[in-house]
Amino acid sequence: MSQQWIDIGVNLTDSAFNKDLEDVLERAVENGVTQMIVTGTTADESEQAVALCAKYPEVLHCTAGVHPHYASEFTTETEQVLRDLYKEPSVVAVGETGLDFNRNFSTPEQQIKAFEVQLELAAECGLPLFLHERDAFKTQVEMLKSYRDQISNAVAHCFTGEKEALYGYLDLDLYIGITGWICDERRGSHLHPLLKDIPTDRLMLETDAPYLLPRDLKPKPKSRRNEPLHLPHIAQKVASLVNKPVEQVSEETLQNTRRFFGI
């Protein structure tokens, strides 16, 4: 196999994968995506992700956390569930956590509270953070700054922001997760010049499947469902934008991902 990849963000507990999960994993591995990290977005989904990892230990690891959309459901019981999950060997990060002031499914106050608890948990358990942020950069970066010395590491997952946000996260020594958003000429082209500003030891790749199917994929799957097998397609786009052979991007992102998640 000439190139090997790790998809750092796959929503495999999503109902879109209920019927053919095994096939999805097989197709991914056949296309060089030999490991995937399942995203936990609620306490329940994080438990499901751990159960999934137990079924496919060779291929899967996961995160455990509460996405800002579900911050209103965050209780002391949630905190205890997460604390227990961080002892599981398959759990390699705290998250998906952060702030989303774009849709405010939970109020900003609820989001800030839930994020703060998860920052404290990350400091306590030593795992890195898997971060979500949308239209909340200033608040999120301030909260991260106050915890940065206590936290082992963090990645801005599915980064789609502007230069100010990228530089703000890089100043805090964060890693940057890039998705098929860069394959969308309508929404992702502002990222193209920014890719060269991401240090080679800070870049990681992800599909965020089943979401964010690369727009320039041909032929497109009828279902419009994204899968981890499309990660090499995203990598090819990255390679062309940073002017590197795709083999080099594979090697660099593989090293970064293994170092970050300790896998």
Buried (B, 14 or more C-beta within 10 A) or exposed (E): EEBBBBBBBBBBBBEBBEEEBEEBBEBBBEBBBBBBBBBBBBBBBBBBBBEBBEEBEEBBBBBBBBBBBBBBBBEEEBBEBBEBBBEBEBBBBBBBBBBBBEEBBBEBEBBBBBBBBBBBBBBEBEBBBBBBBBBBBEBBBEBBEEBBEEBBBBBBBBBBBEEEBBEBBBEBEBBBBBBBBBBBEEEBEEBBEBBEEBEBEBBBBBBBBBBBBBBEBEEEEEEEBBBBBBBBBBBBBBBEBBEBEBEEBBBBBBEBBEEBBEE
